[in-house]
């Protein structure tokens, strides 16, 4: 069984920064990919950023140049550094781990609120 525990998030003014973390625990041998998604009220969940086991990253156009995803394989942890935050970034953020078996696990979600 795998559990993902998120930390970080909160309330910040526009232009500010936040860092999200997501750590996995349990029976983990390898992780194929890690990612961050977000869901704003009344909108569908969308991919924010992802990173593969080879370190290949991808970002939503709306966050390119402002957000950085990184992973610490030794700690089974993925991070999302968010800079130059905008009110449109307000959402619940979820981490996502994909394993080679195809199993997908989600974090519990954390609120990020950016005030103007």
SEFI-748111 format. One record per residue: x, y, z of N, C-alpha, C, O in turn; residue number from 1. Coordinates in nm, 2 decimals. Layout:
# SEFI-748111
PT,n.c1,n.c2,n.c3,ca.c1,ca.c2,ca.c3,c.c1,c.c2,c.c3,o.c1,o.c2,o.c3,num
PT,X,Y,Z,X,Y,Z,X,Y,Z,X,Y,Z,NUM
...
END
This chain:
# SEFI-748111
PT,n.c1,n.c2,n.c3,ca.c1,ca.c2,ca.c3,c.c1,c.c2,c.c3,o.c1,o.c2,o.c3,num
PT,0.09,-0.12,0.00,0.00,0.00,0.00,0.09,0.12,0.00,0.19,0.13,0.07,1
PT,0.05,0.22,-0.08,0.13,0.35,-0.09,0.04,0.46,-0.04,-0.08,0.47,-0.07,2
PT,0.10,0.55,0.03,0.03,0.67,0.07,0.11,0.79,0.03,0.24,0.80,0.04,3
PT,0.04,0.90,-0.02,0.11,1.02,-0.05,0.06,1.13,0.05,-0.06,1.14,0.07,4
PT,0.15,1.20,0.10,0.12,1.30,0.20,0.18,1.44,0.15,0.30,1.45,0.13,5
PT,0.09,1.53,0.13,0.12,1.66,0.08,0.15,1.76,0.19,0.09,1.75,0.30,6
PT,0.23,1.86,0.17,0.25,1.97,0.26,0.28,2.09,0.18,0.31,2.09,0.06,7
PT,0.27,2.21,0.25,0.29,2.33,0.18,0.15,2.39,0.15,0.05,2.35,0.20,8
PT,0.15,2.49,0.06,0.03,2.56,0.03,-0.01,2.67,0.12,0.07,2.70,0.22,9
PT,-0.12,2.73,0.10,-0.17,2.83,0.19,-0.21,2.96,0.11,-0.24,2.95,0.00,10
PT,-0.21,3.07,0.18,-0.25,3.20,0.13,-0.13,3.29,0.10,-0.04,3.30,0.19,11
PT,-0.12,3.35,-0.02,-0.01,3.43,-0.05,-0.06,3.54,-0.14,-0.16,3.53,-0.21,12
PT,0.01,3.66,-0.14,-0.03,3.77,-0.22,0.02,3.74,-0.36,0.12,3.67,-0.38,13
PT,-0.04,3.81,-0.46,0.01,3.80,-0.60,0.15,3.84,-0.61,0.19,3.94,-0.55,14
PT,0.23,3.76,-0.68,0.37,3.79,-0.70,0.46,3.71,-0.60,0.58,3.71,-0.61,15
PT,0.39,3.65,-0.50,0.46,3.57,-0.40,0.50,3.43,-0.45,0.47,3.39,-0.56,16
PT,0.55,3.36,-0.35,0.60,3.22,-0.38,0.55,3.12,-0.28,0.53,3.16,-0.16,17
PT,0.53,3.00,-0.32,0.50,2.89,-0.23,0.57,2.76,-0.28,0.60,2.75,-0.40,18
PT,0.59,2.67,-0.19,0.65,2.55,-0.23,0.56,2.43,-0.18,0.53,2.43,-0.06,19
PT,0.53,2.34,-0.26,0.45,2.22,-0.23,0.54,2.10,-0.23,0.64,2.09,-0.30,20
PT,0.51,2.01,-0.13,0.59,1.89,-0.13,0.49,1.77,-0.12,0.38,1.79,-0.08,21
PT,0.53,1.66,-0.17,0.45,1.54,-0.17,0.54,1.42,-0.15,0.63,1.39,-0.23,22
PT,0.53,1.35,-0.04,0.61,1.24,0.00,0.53,1.11,-0.01,0.42,1.10,0.04,23
PT,0.59,1.01,-0.06,0.53,0.88,-0.07,0.59,0.78,0.03,0.71,0.78,0.06,24
PT,0.50,0.70,0.09,0.55,0.60,0.19,0.48,0.47,0.16,0.37,0.47,0.09,25
PT,0.54,0.36,0.21,0.48,0.23,0.18,0.58,0.15,0.10,0.70,0.17,0.10,26
PT,0.52,0.05,0.03,0.60,-0.04,-0.05,0.63,0.02,-0.19,0.56,0.01,-0.28,27
PT,0.75,0.08,-0.19,0.79,0.16,-0.31,0.92,0.10,-0.36,1.02,0.10,-0.28,28
PT,0.92,0.06,-0.48,1.05,0.01,-0.54,1.09,0.10,-0.65,1.21,0.13,-0.66,29
PT,1.00,0.16,-0.72,1.04,0.25,-0.83,0.91,0.33,-0.86,0.80,0.28,-0.85,30
PT,0.93,0.45,-0.91,0.82,0.54,-0.95,0.85,0.58,-1.09,0.96,0.63,-1.12,31
PT,0.75,0.57,-1.17,0.76,0.60,-1.31,0.76,0.75,-1.34,0.85,0.81,-1.40,32
PT,0.66,0.81,-1.28,0.64,0.96,-1.30,0.57,1.02,-1.18,0.50,0.95,-1.11,33
PT,0.60,1.14,-1.17,0.53,1.22,-1.06,0.48,1.35,-1.12,0.53,1.40,-1.22,34
PT,0.37,1.40,-1.07,0.31,1.52,-1.12,0.23,1.60,-1.02,0.20,1.55,-0.91,35
PT,0.20,1.72,-1.06,0.11,1.80,-0.99,0.00,1.84,-1.08,0.01,1.89,-1.19,36
PT,-0.12,1.83,-1.02,-0.24,1.88,-1.09,-0.31,1.98,-1.00,-0.28,1.99,-0.88,37
PT,-0.40,2.05,-1.06,-0.48,2.15,-0.98,-0.63,2.15,-1.03,-0.66,2.13,-1.14,38
PT,-0.71,2.19,-0.94,-0.85,2.20,-0.97,-0.91,2.33,-0.90,-0.91,2.34,-0.78,39
PT,-0.95,2.42,-0.99,-1.01,2.54,-0.94,-1.17,2.52,-0.93,-1.22,2.43,-1.00,40
PT,-1.24,2.60,-0.85,-1.38,2.58,-0.84,-1.45,2.59,-0.98,-1.43,2.68,-1.05,41
PT,-1.53,2.49,-1.01,-1.61,2.49,-1.13,-1.53,2.45,-1.25,-1.58,2.46,-1.36,42
PT,-1.41,2.41,-1.23,-1.32,2.37,-1.35,-1.27,2.23,-1.33,-1.28,2.17,-1.22,43
PT,-1.23,2.17,-1.44,-1.18,2.04,-1.44,-1.03,2.04,-1.39,-0.96,2.14,-1.39,44
PT,-1.00,1.92,-1.33,-0.86,1.91,-1.29,-0.77,1.91,-1.41,-0.79,1.85,-1.51,45
PT,-0.66,1.98,-1.39,-0.56,2.00,-1.50,-0.42,1.97,-1.46,-0.38,1.99,-1.34,46
PT,-0.34,1.92,-1.55,-0.20,1.90,-1.52,-0.13,2.03,-1.51,-0.14,2.12,-1.60,47
PT,-0.05,2.05,-1.41,0.03,2.17,-1.39,0.18,2.14,-1.43,0.24,2.21,-1.51,48
PT,0.23,2.03,-1.38,0.37,1.99,-1.42,0.39,1.84,-1.39,0.33,1.79,-1.30,49
PT,0.48,1.79,-1.46,0.52,1.64,-1.44,0.66,1.62,-1.46,0.73,1.70,-1.53,50
PT,0.71,1.51,-1.40,0.85,1.47,-1.42,0.86,1.32,-1.43,0.80,1.25,-1.34,51
PT,0.94,1.27,-1.52,0.95,1.13,-1.54,1.07,1.08,-1.46,1.14,1.15,-1.40,52
PT,1.08,0.94,-1.46,1.20,0.88,-1.39,1.33,0.92,-1.45,1.43,0.92,-1.38,53
PT,1.33,0.97,-1.57,1.45,1.01,-1.64,1.48,1.16,-1.62,1.57,1.21,-1.67,54
PT,1.39,1.22,-1.54,1.40,1.37,-1.52,1.35,1.46,-1.62,1.37,1.58,-1.62,55
PT,1.27,1.40,-1.72,1.21,1.48,-1.82,1.09,1.55,-1.76,1.00,1.49,-1.70,56
PT,1.08,1.68,-1.78,0.97,1.76,-1.72,0.88,1.82,-1.83,0.92,1.84,-1.94,57
PT,0.76,1.84,-1.79,0.67,1.92,-1.88,0.58,2.00,-1.79,0.55,1.97,-1.68,58
PT,0.54,2.11,-1.85,0.46,2.21,-1.78,0.34,2.26,-1.86,0.34,2.26,-1.98,59
PT,0.24,2.30,-1.79,0.13,2.37,-1.85,0.18,2.50,-1.90,0.26,2.56,-1.84,60
PT,0.13,2.55,-2.01,0.17,2.68,-2.07,0.15,2.79,-1.97,0.23,2.88,-1.97,61
PT,0.05,2.78,-1.89,0.01,2.89,-1.80,0.11,2.90,-1.69,0.12,3.01,-1.62,62
PT,0.20,2.80,-1.66,0.29,2.81,-1.55,0.44,2.81,-1.59,0.53,2.82,-1.51,63
PT,0.46,2.79,-1.72,0.60,2.79,-1.77,0.67,2.91,-1.73,0.62,3.02,-1.75,64
PT,0.80,2.89,-1.68,0.88,3.01,-1.64,0.85,3.05,-1.50,0.93,3.14,-1.45,65
PT,0.74,3.00,-1.44,0.71,3.05,-1.30,0.72,2.93,-1.20,0.76,2.95,-1.09,66
PT,0.68,2.81,-1.25,0.68,2.70,-1.16,0.79,2.60,-1.20,0.83,2.59,-1.32,67
PT,0.84,2.53,-1.10,0.95,2.43,-1.12,0.92,2.31,-1.05,0.90,2.31,-0.92,68
PT,0.91,2.20,-1.12,0.89,2.07,-1.05,1.03,2.00,-1.03,1.11,2.00,-1.12,69
PT,1.04,1.93,-0.92,1.17,1.86,-0.90,1.13,1.73,-0.81,1.03,1.73,-0.75,70
PT,1.22,1.64,-0.81,1.20,1.51,-0.74,1.33,1.47,-0.67,1.44,1.49,-0.72,71
PT,1.31,1.41,-0.55,1.42,1.35,-0.47,1.39,1.20,-0.47,1.30,1.16,-0.39,72
PT,1.45,1.13,-0.55,1.43,0.99,-0.56,1.46,0.91,-0.43,1.39,0.82,-0.39,73
PT,1.56,0.96,-0.36,1.60,0.89,-0.23,1.49,0.91,-0.13,1.47,0.82,-0.04,74
PT,1.42,1.02,-0.14,1.31,1.04,-0.04,1.17,1.02,-0.09,1.07,1.04,-0.03,75
PT,1.16,0.97,-0.22,1.03,0.94,-0.28,0.94,1.07,-0.27,0.83,1.06,-0.23,76
PT,1.00,1.18,-0.30,0.93,1.31,-0.28,0.94,1.39,-0.41,1.04,1.39,-0.48,77
PT,0.83,1.46,-0.43,0.83,1.55,-0.55,0.79,1.69,-0.49,0.71,1.70,-0.40,78
PT,0.85,1.79,-0.55,0.83,1.93,-0.51,0.77,2.01,-0.62,0.79,1.98,-0.74,79
PT,0.70,2.12,-0.59,0.66,2.22,-0.68,0.69,2.36,-0.63,0.62,2.40,-0.53,80
PT,0.79,2.42,-0.69,0.82,2.56,-0.65,0.74,2.65,-0.74,0.75,2.65,-0.86,81
PT,0.66,2.73,-0.67,0.57,2.82,-0.75,0.61,2.97,-0.72,0.60,3.02,-0.60,82
PT,0.66,3.04,-0.82,0.70,3.18,-0.81,0.60,3.27,-0.89,0.53,3.22,-0.98,83
PT,0.61,3.39,-0.86,0.53,3.49,-0.94,0.38,3.45,-0.94,0.32,3.45,-1.05,84
PT,0.33,3.41,-0.83,0.19,3.35,-0.83,0.09,3.46,-0.87,0.11,3.58,-0.84,85
PT,-0.01,3.41,-0.93,-0.12,3.50,-0.98,-0.25,3.45,-0.92,-0.26,3.33,-0.88,86
PT,-0.35,3.54,-0.91,-0.48,3.49,-0.86,-0.54,3.37,-0.94,-0.61,3.29,-0.88,87
PT,-0.51,3.36,-1.07,-0.56,3.25,-1.15,-0.49,3.12,-1.11,-0.54,3.01,-1.15,88
PT,-0.39,3.12,-1.03,-0.33,3.00,-0.98,-0.40,2.94,-0.86,-0.37,2.83,-0.81,89
PT,-0.50,3.01,-0.81,-0.58,2.97,-0.69,-0.65,2.84,-0.73,-0.73,2.83,-0.82,90
PT,-0.63,2.74,-0.65,-0.69,2.61,-0.67,-0.65,2.51,-0.56,-0.56,2.54,-0.48,91
PT,-0.71,2.39,-0.57,-0.66,2.28,-0.48,-0.56,2.21,-0.57,-0.59,2.17,-0.68,92
PT,-0.44,2.19,-0.51,-0.33,2.12,-0.58,-0.32,1.98,-0.53,-0.32,1.95,-0.41,93
PT,-0.30,1.88,-0.63,-0.29,1.74,-0.60,-0.16,1.69,-0.66,-0.13,1.72,-0.77,94
PT,-0.09,1.61,-0.58,0.02,1.54,-0.64,-0.02,1.40,-0.69,-0.13,1.35,-0.65,95
PT,0.05,1.34,-0.78,0.02,1.22,-0.85,0.14,1.14,-0.88,0.24,1.19,-0.93,96
PT,0.14,1.02,-0.83,0.25,0.93,-0.86,0.20,0.81,-0.95,0.10,0.75,-0.93,97
PT,0.28,0.78,-1.05,0.25,0.67,-1.14,0.36,0.57,-1.13,0.48,0.60,-1.14,98
PT,0.32,0.44,-1.11,0.42,0.34,-1.09,0.42,0.25,-1.22,0.33,0.25,-1.30,99
PT,0.54,0.18,-1.23,0.55,0.10,-1.36,0.44,0.00,-1.37,0.41,-0.05,-1.48,100
PT,0.38,-0.04,-1.26,0.27,-0.14,-1.27,0.14,-0.08,-1.33,0.05,-0.15,-1.37,101
PT,0.14,0.06,-1.34,0.03,0.13,-1.39,-0.06,0.18,-1.28,-0.15,0.26,-1.31,102
PT,-0.03,0.15,-1.16,-0.11,0.20,-1.05,-0.08,0.35,-1.03,0.03,0.40,-1.06,103
PT,-0.19,0.42,-1.00,-0.18,0.57,-0.99,-0.23,0.60,-0.85,-0.33,0.56,-0.80,104
PT,-0.15,0.69,-0.78,-0.19,0.73,-0.64,-0.20,0.88,-0.64,-0.12,0.95,-0.71,105
PT,-0.29,0.93,-0.56,-0.31,1.08,-0.55,-0.29,1.12,-0.40,-0.31,1.05,-0.31,106
PT,-0.23,1.24,-0.39,-0.22,1.31,-0.26,-0.36,1.36,-0.21,-0.46,1.35,-0.29,107
PT,-0.37,1.41,-0.09,-0.49,1.45,-0.03,-0.54,1.58,-0.08,-0.66,1.62,-0.06,108
PT,-0.45,1.66,-0.15,-0.49,1.79,-0.20,-0.46,1.90,-0.09,-0.47,1.87,0.03,109
PT,-0.41,2.01,-0.15,-0.38,2.12,-0.06,-0.43,2.25,-0.13,-0.41,2.27,-0.25,110
PT,-0.48,2.34,-0.05,-0.54,2.46,-0.10,-0.43,2.57,-0.12,-0.34,2.59,-0.03,111
PT,-0.43,2.63,-0.24,-0.34,2.74,-0.27,-0.43,2.86,-0.31,-0.51,2.85,-0.40,112
PT,-0.42,2.97,-0.23,-0.50,3.08,-0.26,-0.41,3.20,-0.28,-0.32,3.23,-0.20,113
PT,-0.43,3.27,-0.39,-0.34,3.38,-0.43,-0.43,3.51,-0.43,-0.53,3.51,-0.51,114
PT,-0.41,3.60,-0.34,-0.49,3.72,-0.34,-0.43,3.83,-0.42,-0.31,3.84,-0.44,115
PT,-0.52,3.91,-0.48,-0.47,4.02,-0.57,-0.44,4.15,-0.49,-0.40,4.25,-0.55,116
END
